[in-house]
Amino acid sequence: MKLIVGLGNPGEIYINSRHNIGFSVVRALSHFFKISLKKDTGTFSLSGKSKIKNQNIILAMPLTFMNLSGIAVTSLLKKYKIDLDNVLVVCDDLDLEYGRIKIRPYGSSGGHHGLESIIKFINSDKISRLRIGIGRPAPNMDAVSFVLSSFTKKEKAQIKNTIEKAVACCQVWALEGITKSMNIFNRTVNLK
C-alpha cells in the first residue's frame, strides 16, 4: 500500500496559500483518480483509498496545522501499517524556483516545519518527499507571511501546469518507484 500525504494548514483562511500547495496536489489526485477524501477516524486527517493498476493507494491531507503534521502521518502509518518506503510527502519549498518540482527518497527537512515534524515523530528522515517551488519572498517580507500569502495573478496562471506535473510525478512514484520518478521529474526542463 502506498500513502501520498499533501501538507498544508486546515481552514478557509489558508486554502489558497503557497503553504497549501501539498493540499492542492492531493485534491487534484483525488479528482484524477476519483478518490473521495473524508474524515479518517483516529488519523487527524482527511483521506481516501483506492486501487490503481493493482496498487492500493491512500491519499491524505492532515487536519493538524503544518507544524504538527507528524502527528497525522504517524497515525496514518500505524492505522494502515505502512512502511516508510511506501510514503510520499508533498509540500512547498522556498528554495526551489517557482513552479519547479523535485522528488527525493530521504533527507533533512530543509527548514520546512511540516517535514521537520514528520521526521521528529517517525524518528527518521528516510521518507520520500516531493517539493514544489513556490518562489522567494521580497527582501522586505518575512518568510512566514510569504508562505501564508496567496499566489500572484501571474503565478496563478502557471500553477495549474505545476500541479499537473506534481500529479504526474506522484503517479509515477506510486506505480513505478522513486528512481523512475526522479529520472523523469528532477530535470530542470519544463515538462508541458
C-alpha positions in Angstrom: 0.0 0.0 0.0 1.3 3.5 -0.9 0.5 6.7 1.1 0.6 10.1 -0.5 0.3 12.9 2.0 -0.1 16.5 1.0 0.9 19.1 3.6 -1.0 22.3 4.4 -3.0 24.1 7.0 -6.6 23.4 7.6 -9.2 26.2 7.3 -10.7 28.5 4.7 -8.2 31.3 5.5 -5.3 29.1 4.2 -7.0 27.3 1.3 -5.1 29.2 -1.5 -1.9 29.9 0.3 1.5 28.9 -1.0 2.0 26.7 2.0 -1.0 24.6 1.0 0.3 23.5 -2.4 0.6 20.0 -1.0 -3.2 20.0 -0.3 -3.8 21.3 -3.8 -1.8 18.3 -5.3 -3.7 15.8 -3.2 -7.1 17.3 -4.2 -6.0 17.1 -7.9 -5.0 13.5 -7.4 -8.3 12.7 -5.7 -10.2 14.2 -8.7 -8.0 12.4 -11.2 -8.4 9.0 -9.5 -11.9 9.7 -8.4 -11.0 9.1 -4.7 -13.3 10.7 -2.2 -11.5 12.4 0.8 -13.3 12.0 4.1 -12.5 12.5 7.8 -10.5 9.4 8.8 -11.1 8.3 12.4 -8.0 8.3 14.5 -5.7 9.8 12.0 -6.3 13.5 12.3 -6.7 13.6 8.5 -8.9 13.6 5.5 -8.2 10.5 3.5 -9.4 8.2 0.8 -8.3 4.9 -0.6 -8.5 3.2 -4.0 -6.8 0.6 -6.1 -4.9 2.0 -9.1 -3.4 -0.6 -11.6 -3.1 -3.2 -8.9 -1.6 -0.8 -6.4 -3.5 0.2 -3.3 -3.2 4.0 -2.7 -4.2 6.2 0.2 -4.4 10.0 -0.3 -4.3 12.1 2.8 -4.4 15.7 4.0 -3.6 16.2 7.7 -6.1 18.3 9.7 -3.4 19.2 12.1 -1.6 22.5 11.4 1.6 22.3 9.4 3.9 22.3 12.4 2.1 19.2 13.8 2.0 17.2 10.5 4.0 14.4 12.2 1.0 13.5 14.5 -1.2 12.8 11.5 1.4 11.0 9.4 2.4 8.8 12.4 -1.3 7.9 13.0 -1.8 7.1 9.3 1.3 4.8 9.3 0.1 2.9 12.4 -3.6 2.6 11.3 -2.7 1.3 7.8 0.5 -0.5 8.7 2.5 1.3 6.0 6.3 1.1 5.7 8.3 4.4 5.4 9.5 3.5 1.9 5.8 3.5 0.8 5.2 7.1 1.8 5.4 10.3 -0.2 5.0 13.7 1.4 4.1 16.6 -1.0 5.0 20.1 0.3 6.0 23.6 -0.7 9.7 24.7 -0.9 11.0 28.3 -0.7 14.4 27.2 -2.1 13.2 25.9 -5.4 12.4 28.3 -8.2 8.7 28.9 -8.7 7.0 26.0 -10.5 9.9 23.6 -10.3 9.3 20.2 -8.6 11.9 17.9 -7.1 11.4 14.4 -5.6 13.9 12.8 -3.2 13.9 9.5 -1.3 15.2 11.0 2.0 16.9 14.0 3.5 16.7 16.7 6.1 13.6 19.0 6.5 15.4 21.8 4.7 13.8 24.2 7.3 10.3 23.1 6.3 8.3 22.8 9.6 5.9 20.2 8.3 8.7 17.9 7.2 10.5 18.7 10.4 7.5 17.5 12.5 7.2 14.3 10.4 10.9 13.5 10.8 10.7 14.1 14.5 7.6 11.9 15.0 8.7 9.0 12.8 12.3 9.3 14.1 13.7 9.0 10.6 14.5 11.2 7.6 14.1 8.1 5.3 10.8 9.3 3.8 10.2 10.4 0.2 9.2 14.0 -0.4 8.0 15.9 -3.5 8.9 19.5 -3.0 7.2 22.2 -5.1 8.9 25.6 -5.7 6.7 28.5 -4.5 9.1 31.3 -5.1 11.0 33.6 -2.7 9.7 36.5 -0.6 10.6 40.1 -1.5 13.5 41.4 0.6 11.1 43.4 2.9 8.8 40.4 3.5 9.3 37.7 6.2 9.1 34.0 5.1 6.1 33.2 7.3 4.0 36.0 5.8 5.1 34.9 2.3 4.3 31.2 2.6 0.8 32.1 4.1 0.1 34.5 1.2 -1.8 33.7 -2.0 -0.1 33.3 -5.4 0.1 36.4 -7.5 -2.2 36.8 -10.6 0.8 35.9 -12.9 1.7 32.8 -10.7 -1.9 31.6 -10.6 -1.8 31.4 -14.4 1.1 29.0 -14.2 0.1 27.0 -11.1 -2.2 24.6 -13.0 0.8 23.3 -15.0 2.9 22.9 -11.8 0.1 20.9 -10.1 -0.3 18.7 -13.2 3.4 18.0 -13.2 3.2 17.1 -9.5 0.2 14.8 -10.0 2.1 13.0 -12.8 5.1 12.6 -10.6 3.0 11.2 -7.8 1.5 8.6 -10.2 5.0 7.5 -11.4 6.2 7.3 -7.8 3.2 5.1 -6.8 3.3 2.8 -9.8 6.9 2.7 -10.9 9.0 3.9 -7.9 11.2 6.7 -6.7 14.1 6.2 -9.1 11.9 6.4 -12.2 10.1 9.5 -10.8 13.5 11.2 -10.0 14.8 10.4 -13.5 11.8 12.0 -15.2 10.8 14.9 -12.9 14.1 16.2 -11.4 15.2 17.6 -14.7 15.1 21.4 -14.9 13.4 21.3 -18.3 9.8 22.5 -18.4 7.6 19.4 -18.8 4.4 20.5 -20.5 
